[in-house]
Amino acid sequence: MIAFILENLGTIVVGAALLVIVCLIIANEIRRRKRGRSSCGCGCSGCPSASVCRKQ
């Protein structure tokens, strides 16, 4: 088991780093939605899909 971990240490570290980044992105999106902000970063006034995206 230890030999497997040592042989694949680089892959494990990169995979763990990517997992952390994805989790941070998801957490940020959840916080933005709870605050009522859109995910695209712009206002809904000029968006043609505003009625589909968010109910106001």
DSSP file (Angstrom, degrees, kcal/mol; ACC not computed):
  #  RESIDUE AA STRUCTURE BP1 BP2  ACC     N-H-->O    O-->H-N    N-H-->O    O-->H-N    TCO  KAPPA ALPHA  PHI   PSI    X-CA   Y-CA   Z-CA
    1    1 A M     >        0   0    0      0, 0.0     4,-2.0     0, 0.0     5,-0.1   0.000 360.0 360.0 360.0 -43.8    0.0    0.0    0.0
    2    2 A I  H  >  +     0   0    0      1,-0.2     4,-2.5     2,-0.2     5,-0.2   0.876 360.0  54.6 -66.7 -36.3    2.8    2.4    0.9
    3    3 A A  H  > S+     0   0    0      2,-0.2     4,-2.3     1,-0.2    -1,-0.2   0.903 107.2  50.8 -62.8 -40.9    4.6    1.5   -2.4
    4    4 A F  H  > S+     0   0    0      2,-0.2     4,-1.6     1,-0.2    -2,-0.2   0.925 111.3  47.8 -61.3 -45.4    1.5    2.4   -4.3
    5    5 A I  H  < S+     0   0    0     -4,-2.0    -2,-0.2     1,-0.2    -1,-0.2   0.912 112.7  48.3 -63.4 -43.6    1.2    5.8   -2.6
    6    6 A L  H >< S+     0   0    0     -4,-2.5     3,-0.8     1,-0.2     4,-0.2   0.875 111.4  50.1 -66.2 -37.2    4.8    6.6   -3.1
    7    7 A E  H 3< S+     0   0    0     -4,-2.3    -1,-0.2     1,-0.2     3,-0.2   0.820 121.1  34.6 -69.0 -30.5    4.7    5.7   -6.8
    8    8 A N  T 3X S+     0   0    0     -4,-1.6     4,-2.4    -5,-0.2    -1,-0.2   0.067  79.7 118.3-112.7  22.9    1.6    7.8   -7.4
    9    9 A L  H <> S+     0   0    0     -3,-0.8     4,-2.5     1,-0.2     5,-0.2   0.890  75.6  51.5 -60.7 -42.2    2.3   10.7   -5.0
   10   10 A G  H  > S+     0   0    0     -4,-0.2     4,-2.4     1,-0.2    -1,-0.2   0.919 112.0  46.3 -61.0 -44.6    2.4   13.3   -7.8
   11   11 A T  H  > S+     0   0    0      1,-0.2     4,-2.5     2,-0.2    -1,-0.2   0.889 112.3  50.8 -65.5 -39.9   -0.9   12.2   -9.1
   12   12 A I  H  X S+     0   0    0     -4,-2.4     4,-2.3     2,-0.2    -2,-0.2   0.912 111.4  47.6 -64.8 -42.8   -2.4   12.1   -5.7
   13   13 A V  H  X S+     0   0    0     -4,-2.5     4,-2.3     2,-0.2    -2,-0.2   0.931 114.1  46.1 -65.7 -45.9   -1.2   15.6   -4.9
   14   14 A V  H  X S+     0   0    0     -4,-2.4     4,-2.4     1,-0.2    -2,-0.2   0.913 113.6  49.8 -63.9 -42.4   -2.4   17.1   -8.2
   15   15 A G  H  X S+     0   0    0     -4,-2.5     4,-2.1    -5,-0.2    -1,-0.2   0.895 111.1  48.9 -62.7 -40.7   -5.8   15.4   -7.8
   16   16 A A  H  X S+     0   0    0     -4,-2.3     4,-2.1     2,-0.2    -1,-0.2   0.895 110.7  50.9 -66.3 -39.6   -6.2   16.6   -4.2
   17   17 A A  H  X S+     0   0    0     -4,-2.3     4,-2.2     2,-0.2    -2,-0.2   0.915 111.0  48.2 -64.3 -42.6   -5.3   20.2   -5.3
   18   18 A L  H  X S+     0   0    0     -4,-2.4     4,-2.5     1,-0.2    -2,-0.2   0.889 109.8  52.8 -64.5 -38.7   -7.9   20.0   -8.1
   19   19 A L  H  X S+     0   0    0     -4,-2.1     4,-2.3     2,-0.2    -1,-0.2   0.906 109.2  49.1 -62.4 -42.0  -10.5   18.7   -5.7
   20   20 A V  H  X S+     0   0    0     -4,-2.1     4,-2.2     2,-0.2    -2,-0.2   0.915 111.2  49.8 -63.6 -43.3   -9.9   21.6   -3.3
   21   21 A I  H  X S+     0   0    0     -4,-2.2     4,-2.1     1,-0.2    -2,-0.2   0.925 111.5  47.9 -62.9 -45.0  -10.2   24.1   -6.2
   22   22 A V  H  X S+     0   0    0     -4,-2.5     4,-2.3     1,-0.2    -1,-0.2   0.904 111.3  50.9 -63.1 -41.5  -13.5   22.6   -7.4
   23   23 A C  H  X S+     0   0    0     -4,-2.3     4,-2.4     1,-0.2    -1,-0.2   0.888 109.8  50.3 -63.7 -39.1  -14.9   22.6   -3.9
   24   24 A L  H  X S+     0   0    0     -4,-2.2     4,-2.2     2,-0.2    -1,-0.2   0.892 110.0  50.1 -66.3 -39.3  -13.9   26.3   -3.4
   25   25 A I  H  X S+     0   0    0     -4,-2.1     4,-2.1     2,-0.2    -2,-0.2   0.924 112.3  47.2 -64.0 -44.2  -15.6   27.2   -6.7
   26   26 A I  H  X S+     0   0    0     -4,-2.3     4,-2.2     2,-0.2    -2,-0.2   0.914 111.9  50.0 -64.3 -43.1  -18.8   25.4   -5.7
   27   27 A A  H  X S+     0   0    0     -4,-2.4     4,-2.2     1,-0.2    -1,-0.2   0.890 109.9  51.5 -63.0 -38.8  -18.8   27.0   -2.2
   28   28 A N  H  X S+     0   0    0     -4,-2.2     4,-2.3     1,-0.2    -1,-0.2   0.909 109.7  49.2 -64.8 -41.8  -18.4   30.4   -3.8
   29   29 A E  H  X S+     0   0    0     -4,-2.1     4,-2.3     2,-0.2    -2,-0.2   0.890 110.0  51.3 -64.8 -39.2  -21.3   29.8   -6.1
   30   30 A I  H  X S+     0   0    0     -4,-2.2     4,-2.0     2,-0.2    -2,-0.2   0.924 111.0  48.1 -63.6 -43.8  -23.5   28.7   -3.3
   31   31 A R  H  X S+     0   0    0     -4,-2.2     4,-1.5     1,-0.2    -2,-0.2   0.902 110.9  51.3 -63.2 -40.8  -22.6   31.8   -1.3
   32   32 A R  H  <>S+     0   0    0     -4,-2.3     5,-2.5     1,-0.2     4,-0.4   0.908 110.4  48.6 -63.1 -42.2  -23.3   34.1   -4.3
   33   33 A R  H ><5S+     0   0    0     -4,-2.3     3,-0.9     1,-0.2    -1,-0.2   0.874 108.0  54.0 -67.6 -36.5  -26.8   32.5   -4.8
   34   34 A K  H 3<5S+     0   0    0     -4,-2.0    -1,-0.2     1,-0.2    -2,-0.2   0.837 108.3  50.5 -65.8 -30.9  -27.7   32.9   -1.2
   35   35 A R  T 3<5S-     0   0    0     -4,-1.5    -1,-0.2    -5,-0.2    -2,-0.2   0.526 120.5-111.8 -82.5  -6.2  -26.8   36.6   -1.4
   36   36 A G  T < 5 +     0   0    0     -3,-0.9     2,-0.3    -4,-0.4    -3,-0.2   0.649  70.0 138.3  87.7  15.9  -29.0   36.9   -4.5
   37   37 A R      < -     0   0    0     -5,-2.5    -1,-0.3    -6,-0.2     2,-0.1  -0.655  52.7-115.7 -94.0 151.9  -26.3   37.5   -7.0
   38   38 A S        -     0   0    0     -2,-0.3     3,-0.3     4,-0.2    -1,-0.1  -0.420  16.0-126.3 -81.7 161.7  -26.2   35.9  -10.5
   39   39 A S  S    S+     0   0    0      1,-0.2    -1,-0.1    -2,-0.1    -6,-0.0   0.680 104.3  61.6 -81.5 -17.5  -23.5   33.5  -11.5
   40   40 A C  S    S-     0   0    0      2,-0.2    -1,-0.2     1,-0.0     3,-0.1   0.706 102.1-126.9 -84.7 -18.0  -22.6   35.4  -14.6
   41   41 A G  S    S+     0   0    0      1,-0.3     2,-0.2    -3,-0.3    -2,-0.1   0.364  75.3  94.1  92.5  -5.9  -21.6   38.6  -12.8
   42   42 A C  S    S-     0   0    0      1,-0.1    -1,-0.3    -5,-0.0    -4,-0.2  -0.693  80.4 -91.9-114.1 170.5  -23.8   41.0  -14.7
   43   43 A G        -     0   0    0     -2,-0.2     3,-0.4     1,-0.1    -1,-0.1  -0.311  24.2-128.1 -76.8 163.9  -27.2   42.3  -14.1
   44   44 A C  S >  S+     0   0    0      1,-0.2     3,-0.8     2,-0.1     6,-0.2   0.488  88.1  91.5 -89.8  -3.7  -30.4   40.7  -15.4
   45   45 A S  T 3  S+     0   0    0      1,-0.2    -1,-0.2     5,-0.1     5,-0.0   0.850  97.2  31.2 -64.3 -34.8  -31.7   43.9  -17.0
   46   46 A G  T 3  S+     0   0    0     -3,-0.4    -1,-0.2     4,-0.0    -2,-0.1   0.353  93.8 110.5-103.4   6.0  -30.2   43.3  -20.4
   47   47 A C    X   -     0   0    0     -3,-0.8     3,-1.2     1,-0.1     4,-0.2  -0.688  56.5-153.2 -87.3 127.3  -30.2   39.5  -20.4
   48   48 A P  T 3  S+     0   0    0      0, 0.0     3,-0.3     0, 0.0    -1,-0.1   0.708  97.3  49.8 -70.6 -17.7  -32.7   37.8  -22.8
   49   49 A S  T >> S+     0   0    0      1,-0.2     4,-2.5     2,-0.1     3,-0.6   0.096  73.6 115.4-105.1  22.2  -32.9   34.8  -20.5
   50   50 A A  H <> S+     0   0    0     -3,-1.2     4,-1.9     1,-0.2    -1,-0.2   0.857  74.3  52.9 -62.3 -36.4  -33.6   36.7  -17.3
   51   51 A S  H 34 S+     0   0    0     -3,-0.3    -1,-0.2     1,-0.2    -2,-0.1   0.794 114.9  41.6 -71.9 -25.8  -37.1   35.3  -16.9
   52   52 A V  H <4 S+     0   0    0     -3,-0.6    -2,-0.2    -4,-0.1    -1,-0.2   0.841 115.3  49.5 -85.2 -37.2  -35.8   31.7  -17.2
   53   53 A C  H  < S+     0   0    0     -4,-2.5     2,-0.4     1,-0.2    -2,-0.2   0.944 121.6  11.6 -71.2 -50.6  -32.7   32.2  -15.1
   54   54 A R     <  -     0   0    0     -4,-1.9     2,-0.6    -5,-0.2    -1,-0.2  -0.986  64.6-134.4-135.5 139.2  -34.2   33.8  -12.0
   55   55 A K              0   0    0     -2,-0.4    -4,-0.1     1,-0.1    -3,-0.1  -0.832 360.0 360.0 -90.3 121.6  -37.7   34.4  -10.7
   56   56 A Q              0   0    0     -2,-0.6    -1,-0.1    -5,-0.1    -5,-0.0   0.384 360.0 360.0-120.1 360.0  -38.1   38.0   -9.5
